[in-house]
Amino acid sequence: MSRSTINVTYRIETAGDIEALAAKIASDQSTGTFTELPNETDEVRARCAAIVTQITPLEPSETPSFPDPDGTGPYHRADVTIAYPLEAVGTDIAALMTITVGGVYAVRGASGIRVKDIELPDAWACHPGPQFGIRGSRRLMGVDAGPMIASIIKPSLGLTPSETAEVVRTLCEAGVDFIKDDEKLMSPAYSPFEERVKAIMPVIHAHAEKTGKKVMYAFGISSADPDVMMRNHDTVVAHGGNAAVVNINSVGYGGMSFLRKRSALCLHAHRNGWDILTRHPGLGMDFTAYQKIWRLLGVDQFQINGIRAKYWEPDESFVASFKDVMTPMFHEDDRPLPVVCSGQWGGQAVDTYNRTGGTLDLMYLGGGGIHGHPMGIAAGVRAIRQAWDAAASGQSLETMAHSHPELRASLEKWG
């Protein structure tokens, strides 16, 4: 009898036998335990037991990924795929994470376990996915083609609502397509959430009336209390806003599900906290697996760092993350808009364009790279657009900079 399965690939490391450890994980995370059970019949196993379907050996290591009091090297390593019956897991994300991820890290005998990928059957298309995604984001911003140029309120913390509104006015006049609260900005005493919305949205509306372009502003609505988060959401909607920043790891799966079912806003995901899940190569989770869950839950725009980011992440990780979010899961419109960020100032535009396959379906988010431009904020926006014009036309930044002083000033300061 054929079974519909959820296939999870792990990178496993052990001083013992890889095949035995893989079989133990499959058993422990489905029908088995530490001893034989009279009710674990062939019929039960056929219906609900997980099975190891593939083992790909890797080079061993002389040292364990994390302390192993029970073993000595060499430590055997392999990529192992385990198939979990859909009938046993269902389509609930909490069940998926409990069965295929949560308990796996507790297995005895492992000196390293990392979730590499999760392959979900078509039954999982029942989740809502992005409400807007790439196409909807373009429509809401009025950007039919080319990259969407974006900025962040800087300084990240400390500005009052009226001071923030003046920064927004400057950015709108500079020609950005999108502005966001910094992820750290939610509702501090110096800038209460509702007061900030009331100060910013008139600036957005006035600019739209004057130019015909409504800049998308994403407010930081995150809260561990879903009711508070929805009140924040409703405040944005009531004042004519169309986007929100969601700190996805802070609000959790349940919070994101609660929000998405009720949301009228384009949801811009900040993944702060993800790094603790992935920085250790022998532990945690690859972005390939991680991003699938948040896409199912309804992320519309996904921050994924960028080339030569200010944070720890290497370029190869960014390129892989970009490919991950641009790969459809069930259909073309379940792709979130990739948001290229973290220390971006335009100098990475050509490399970003080339290494992501020449696509312009992205948001390019500059914070300090716009606000810190030596010729001012407007020049910072122009410099980034000039850098992307160079990328799309096949020119080098240096060639473009000869006739564009804003880009030239960027190269002189940061290049």
Secondary structure in CASP SS format (residue, H / E / C, confidence):
PFRMAT SS
TARGET T0000
AUTHOR 0000-0000-0000
METHOD secondary structure of the structure
MODEL  1
M C 1.00
S C 1.00
R C 1.00
S C 1.00
T E 1.00
I E 1.00
N E 1.00
V E 1.00
T E 1.00
Y E 1.00
R E 1.00
I E 1.00
E E 1.00
T E 1.00
A C 1.00
G C 1.00
D C 1.00
I H 1.00
E H 1.00
A H 1.00
L H 1.00
A H 1.00
A H 1.00
K H 1.00
I H 1.00
A H 1.00
S H 1.00
D H 1.00
Q C 1.00
S C 1.00
T C 1.00
G C 1.00
T C 1.00
F C 1.00
T C 1.00
E C 1.00
L C 1.00
P C 1.00
N C 1.00
E C 1.00
T C 1.00
D H 1.00
E H 1.00
V H 1.00
R H 1.00
A H 1.00
R H 1.00
C H 1.00
A C 1.00
A C 1.00
I E 1.00
V E 1.00
T E 1.00
Q E 1.00
I E 1.00
T E 1.00
P E 1.00
L E 1.00
E E 1.00
P E 1.00
S E 1.00
E C 1.00
T C 1.00
P C 1.00
S C 1.00
F C 1.00
P C 1.00
D C 1.00
P C 1.00
D C 1.00
G C 1.00
T C 1.00
G C 1.00
P C 1.00
Y E 1.00
H E 1.00
R E 1.00
A E 1.00
D E 1.00
V E 1.00
T E 1.00
I E 1.00
A E 1.00
Y E 1.00
P E 1.00
L H 1.00
E H 1.00
A H 1.00
V H 1.00
G C 1.00
T C 1.00
D C 1.00
I H 1.00
A H 1.00
A H 1.00
L H 1.00
M H 1.00
T H 1.00
I H 1.00
T H 1.00
V C 1.00
G H 1.00
G H 1.00
V H 1.00
Y H 1.00
A H 1.00
V C 1.00
R C 1.00
G C 1.00
A E 1.00
S E 1.00
G E 1.00
I E 1.00
R E 1.00
V E 1.00
K E 1.00
D E 1.00
I E 1.00
E E 1.00
L C 1.00
P C 1.00
D H 1.00
A H 1.00
W H 1.00
A H 1.00
C H 1.00
H C 1.00
P C 1.00
G C 1.00
P C 1.00
Q C 1.00
F C 1.00
G H 1.00
I H 1.00
R H 1.00
G H 1.00
S H 1.00
R H 1.00
R H 1.00
L H 1.00
M H 1.00
G C 1.00
V C 1.00
D C 1.00
A C 1.00
G C 1.00
P C 1.00
M E 1.00
I E 1.00
A E 1.00
S E 1.00
I E 1.00
I C 1.00
K C 1.00
P C 1.00
S C 1.00
L C 1.00
G C 1.00
L C 1.00
T C 1.00
P H 1.00
S H 1.00
E H 1.00
T H 1.00
A H 1.00
E H 1.00
V H 1.00
V H 1.00
R H 1.00
T H 1.00
L H 1.00
C H 1.00
E H 1.00
A H 1.00
G C 1.00
V C 1.00
D C 1.00
F E 1.00
I E 1.00
K E 1.00
D C 1.00
D C 1.00
E C 1.00
K C 1.00
L C 1.00
M C 1.00
S C 1.00
P C 1.00
A C 1.00
Y C 1.00
S C 1.00
P C 1.00
F H 1.00
E H 1.00
E H 1.00
R H 1.00
V H 1.00
K H 1.00
A H 1.00
I H 1.00
M H 1.00
P H 1.00
V H 1.00
I H 1.00
H H 1.00
A H 1.00
H H 1.00
A H 1.00
E H 1.00
K H 1.00
T H 1.00
G C 1.00
K C 1.00
K C 1.00
V C 1.00
M E 1.00
Y E 1.00
A E 1.00
F E 1.00
G E 1.00
I C 1.00
S C 1.00
S C 1.00
A C 1.00
D C 1.00
P H 1.00
D H 1.00
V H 1.00
M H 1.00
M H 1.00
R H 1.00
N H 1.00
H H 1.00
D H 1.00
T H 1.00
V H 1.00
V H 1.00
A H 1.00
H C 1.00
G C 1.00
G C 1.00
N C 1.00
A E 1.00
A E 1.00
V E 1.00
V E 1.00
N E 1.00
I H 1.00
N H 1.00
S H 1.00
V H 1.00
G H 1.00
Y H 1.00
G H 1.00
G H 1.00
M H 1.00
S H 1.00
F H 1.00
L H 1.00
R H 1.00
K H 1.00
R H 1.00
S C 1.00
A C 1.00
L C 1.00
C E 1.00
L E 1.00
H E 1.00
A E 1.00
H E 1.00
R C 1.00
N C 1.00
G C 1.00
W C 1.00
D H 1.00
I H 1.00
L H 1.00
T H 1.00
R C 1.00
H C 1.00
P C 1.00
G C 1.00
L E 1.00
G E 1.00
M E 1.00
D C 1.00
F H 1.00
T H 1.00
A H 1.00
Y H 1.00
Q H 1.00
K H 1.00
I H 1.00
W H 1.00
R H 1.00
L H 1.00
L H 1.00
G C 1.00
V C 1.00
D C 1.00
Q E 1.00
F E 1.00
Q E 1.00
I C 1.00
N C 1.00
G C 1.00
I C 1.00
R C 1.00
A C 1.00
K C 1.00
Y C 1.00
W C 1.00
E C 1.00
P C 1.00
D H 1.00
E H 1.00
S H 1.00
F H 1.00
V H 1.00
A H 1.00
S H 1.00
F H 1.00
K H 1.00
D H 1.00
V H 1.00
M H 1.00
T C 1.00
P C 1.00
M C 1.00
F C 1.00
H C 1.00
E H 1.00
D H 1.00
D H 1.00
R C 1.00
P C 1.00
L E 1.00
P E 1.00
V E 1.00
V E 1.00
C C 1.00
S C 1.00
G C 1.00
Q C 1.00
W C 1.00
G C 1.00
G C 1.00
Q C 1.00
A H 1.00
V H 1.00
D H 1.00
T H 1.00
Y H 1.00
N H 1.00
R H 1.00
T C 1.00
G C 1.00
G C 1.00
T C 1.00
L C 1.00
D C 1.00
L C 1.00
M E 1.00
Y E 1.00
L E 1.00
G E 1.00
G C 1.00
G H 1.00
G H 1.00
I H 1.00
H H 1.00
G C 1.00
H C 1.00
P C 1.00
M C 1.00
G C 1.00
I H 1.00
A H 1.00
A H 1.00
G H 1.00
V H 1.00
R H 1.00
A H 1.00
I H 1.00
R H 1.00
Q H 1.00
A H 1.00
W H 1.00
D H 1.00
A H 1.00
A H 1.00
A H 1.00
S H 1.00
G C 1.00
Q C 1.00
S C 1.00
L H 1.00
E H 1.00
T H 1.00
M H 1.00
A H 1.00
H H 1.00
S C 1.00
H C 1.00
P H 1.00
E H 1.00
L H 1.00
R H 1.00
A H 1.00
S H 1.00
L H 1.00
E H 1.00
K H 1.00
W H 1.00
G C 1.00
END
